[in-house]
Amino acid sequence: MYVTDGGGEIFTARKLVHGGARIAELMVGVGLRWRPDRIDLVEVGDGPALLHRRAGRVFSVDTVEIKDRPNSAYRRVLNPEKTALV
């Protein structure tokens, strides 16, 4: 499952996206559009995260939660209020 949080300020997927192939296709498309300057592997909360930067600022934070197969989640936070805290 792919979940996004734009905080009402950044355009994000409006619905949950399910299925590995659909999520992978979406991630490739978004990556081609965004073209981050830098991606760092960091720790957020209690796990690893990908920190995407553009023009020296944090643009998004991605986390992956792996549980039982049907309950795994890829979360992308683009909400400026939340990314400013990282």
N, C-alpha and C positions, 0 to 999 in steps of 0.2 A: 504494500500500500504506500502511495506517495502522498504526503500531506504538505501543504504550504501555508505560510503565514506572512502576509504582506501588510498587516495592520491597517488595511483600508487605504494605504498610501501608495503601495506598489502593486501592479497587476500580477496576480498569481492564478494558478489553477483554481477554478471555482468549486470543483468537485474532487473527491478522492479518486486517485487513479490506481487501478488494481492490475496485477499481472506483471511479471518481470519483463516481458517483451515490450509491453506498452510503456512501462516506466523507463526502460533503456532508450527507447525511441524518443521519448520526451526529453530525457536528459541530454542526449546528443543534440537535439534541436535547440534546446536552451543554451547549451555550451557554445554552439556555433554563433548564436545571436549575441550572447553576453560578452564573450572573449575576455575573461578576467585577466588582469595583469599578473596576478600571483595567486597561488593556492597553497595554503599552509595546513599541515596536519597539527591540530591542537587538541587539548582536552577541555571539554565543556561539560559541566555537571559531573557525572561519574563515568564518562566514556569519551572515545575519540570523536573528533568532528573535523570537517573540512571547512576552512575559512577562506572565502573568496574575496579578493581585493580588487578594486578598480580605482584608479587615480589616487592610490595611497589610502583609501578608506575601505572599511569592511562593507561589502555589498550583501553577502549572504553567509549563513552558517548552515551546514548540512550535517545531520546526525543519522545514524543507522541504528535501529533497535532490532536485534535478531532474537526472536523467541521461537515458538513453534511456527512452522512454515506459514500457516495461514495468517499468523498474527504479526509478522515482521513488518517494520515500517521504515521508510526513508523520509525524513523530515527536512524541509528547507525553510529557514526563517529569513525573510527579507525585510521584515518590519524594522524601520529605521530606529525606533525607540529601543528595540531589543538588541539589534546589532551594535548599537553604540555602547552597550554594556560589556561587549567582549573585548 
